[in-house]
Amino acid sequence: MSSNQTFSPFSHPLYVMLKPAGARCNLACRYCYYLDKALLYGGKGQQLMSEALLEQFTRQYIEAQTQREVLFTWHGGETLLRPLSFYRKALELQQKYANGHLIDNCLQTNGTLLNDEWCRFLKDNHWLVGISIDGPQCFHDTYRRDRQGHGSFDRVMHGIELLNKHGVEWNAMAVVNRLNADHPREFYQFFRSMGCHFIQFTPIVEPATDSATGEIVTNESVRPQQWGRFLCTLFDEWVRNDVGEYFVQLFDATLANWVGVEPGVCSMAHSCGNALVMEFNGDVYSCDHFVFPQHKLGNINEQPIATLAYSEQQNHFRRLKSTLPRRCRECPYEFACHGECPKNRLIASAEGEPPLNYLCEGYRMYFEHVAPYMDFMAQELREDRAPANVMEMVRREKRKANFK
């Protein structure tokens, strides 16, 4: 699978994210929302997916597909806590049940456990790897530490070196938090310097648990205006220098919405609920951000994955995203974000109305900033001009019109 496929703004697959090691991880990142997920299952034991369950899922998942291409997404916790033998077995089962389907695999990891053997396996089997890294060491090591309190940056960079050595395709997933959000240029240039051409920037928004602080989000969470300034500065850097060379998932998704097609990231789509998650024991939840008892759909040992994915409970979850407060419904940029991710809707609205997205102010700032570019690109796409040429023309038009 190519990186272009993963970051295509015009694809919206139905898939189930697998957590073969549950919430277990060798790191203890301060902002991680997985840290307390193990408590759902008693917080004890290995919490490892059995090969019998792996086979059950593989068969059901492939049979449930309505398209020829099937994507297996391995997530965690930390995926590399399972040995290579587990993933070799996964490939055997995919071949056993493929039945003419084209199967790809994508694996998300913190990169600290990569070695030559792992990288040879990933390269030989054409797996795409997502690496979690939060920019330069001064930013990364602040929050991304192991259980002994040691930073993980050097180990992650060694893992990236090994991926490059073996020619493994990889993308970066970077968390934007209160610390690094004030340094967008330094942040972005770090990824460029590594030759990372496909980047996903994810804002941290976690509800506060200590009501005494008066804050509705944790100290690590990015603030709305920070997020807006981060995106605007990042976009200016990208559109001046890197169009067609470097790909930022949010910019792709924005353009997709601007031209009226489904974006490749669920948070910006009109509806969600097409990205389920399965825990190590077969429990299926509505979304990776909603692994809570009230959002458990069932277990694949009791009901097929297709039944769970299209159940009335999941259909209700899908409809929740379009339930917006008046402020969203009247916003000229509602079409560009559709209220963004429901997990971030934390601000109370008028009585009886759904809550507002915590990052709304930042997104509004960003959309107003990029609107002239997006209007221009959308028009060029409607006239069937090649995207690369479109972006070169945007740069010329920017100089002519002096877009701010």
Helices and strands as residue ranges (DSSP letters): H 3-6, E 15-18, G 37-41, H 51-63, E 69-74, G 79-81, H 84-97, E 102-109, H 116-124, E 128-132, H 137-143, H 153-166, E 170-176, G 180-182, H 184-193, E 198-203, G 211-213, H 224-241, E 247-248, H 249-258, G 266-268, E 275-278, E 283-285, G 288-290, G 293-295, E 296-299, H 305-309, H 312-320, H 326-329, H 334-337, G 342-344, E 345-347, E 356-357, H 360-382, H 387-401
